Every structure is written in C-alpha cells, then in structure tokens.
Amino acid sequence: MFELLYSNQALKQLEKLEKSVKERIIRTLERIRIRPVSHVKKLVSSPYFRLRVGDYRVILNIKNDEMIILVIEVGHRRNVYK
C-alpha cells in the first residue's frame, strides 16, 4: 500500500475547500492507495498524474520505487492546470 504525503500548497488548498468537497477528495485519495496507477491519468508533457474527483482535480506524483503518492496540488478543474 502506498503512503500519502501532502505538499504545503496542497494542504492550504484543501483547507480552503468546503467540508463536503474536502472529505470527498480525502476519501478518494485513501481509496487509490492500493493501486494508484489504475485510477489516474498521466499529464501530457509532465511527470505528474491527475486524479478526477467530480469538478476538482488532484495533481499527483507517484513514486513506485518508494511506494509514495505525493499530492502536489488540489483545485477546481478550471484553475488547477494553470
């Protein structure tokens, strides 16, 4: 099972979200810890992955050799890719 780590930026972004959205994102992240690659899509011309949670996106870095999922950014789909 992969370990979940959050960047400071991701923690700040999660805190700004309303409670129901924040809980949904955290539940989804906990669910993908077993096999994350089957739930995410690779970003074009980037080493990172994206996870879709409703209208929100979570940008991730998956380190298979260390069994770590690093949550880099969390935001609404219209803003997160900028």
C-alpha positions in Angstrom: 0.0 0.0 0.0 1.3 3.4 -0.9 1.9 6.2 1.6 0.1 9.5 1.1 2.1 12.7 1.5 0.8 16.3 1.0 2.7 19.3 -0.1 2.2 22.5 1.9 0.4 24.1 -1.1 -2.0 21.1 -1.3 -2.8 21.3 2.4 -3.6 25.1 2.1 -5.8 24.4 -0.9 -7.7 21.6 0.8 -8.3 23.8 3.9 -10.0 26.5 1.6 -12.5 24.0 0.2 -15.9 23.4 1.8 -16.1 20.4 4.2 -18.0 18.1 2.0 -15.7 18.5 -1.0 -12.6 18.2 1.2 -13.9 14.9 2.7 -14.7 13.5 -0.7 -11.2 14.2 -2.0 -9.6 12.7 1.0 -11.8 9.6 0.8 -10.9 9.2 -2.9 -7.1 9.6 -2.1 -7.4 6.9 0.6 -9.2 4.6 -1.8 -6.5 4.8 -4.5 -3.6 3.9 -2.1 -3.7 0.3 -3.1 -3.2 0.6 -6.9 -3.0 4.3 -7.8 -1.9 4.0 -11.5 -5.2 2.4 -12.4 -7.2 5.4 -11.2 -5.1 8.3 -12.5 -4.2 9.7 -15.9 -0.7 11.0 -16.9 -0.5 14.7 -17.7 0.8 15.5 -21.2 4.5 16.7 -21.2 4.7 16.4 -17.4 6.0 13.8 -15.0 2.8 14.2 -12.9 -0.6 12.5 -12.9 -4.1 13.8 -12.3 -7.0 12.3 -10.3 -10.5 13.4 -11.1 -12.9 13.9 -8.1 -16.1 15.5 -9.5 -15.3 19.0 -10.7 -12.0 19.0 -8.8 -8.6 17.7 -9.8 -5.7 16.4 -7.7 -2.2 16.7 -9.2 0.0 13.8 -8.0 3.5 12.5 -8.3 3.6 8.7 -7.9 7.0 7.2 -6.8 6.6 3.5 -7.4 10.1 2.6 -6.1 9.4 4.3 -2.7 5.6 3.4 -2.6 4.7 7.1 -2.1 1.9 9.3 -3.6 2.8 13.0 -3.3 -0.2 15.3 -3.5 1.1 18.4 -5.2 -2.0 20.5 -5.9 -5.7 20.4 -5.4 -8.2 22.7 -7.1 -11.2 23.2 -9.4 -10.7 21.9 -12.9 -10.8 25.4 -14.5 -7.9 26.6 -12.3 -5.7 23.7 -11.4 -3.7 23.3 -14.7 -2.5 27.0 -14.8 
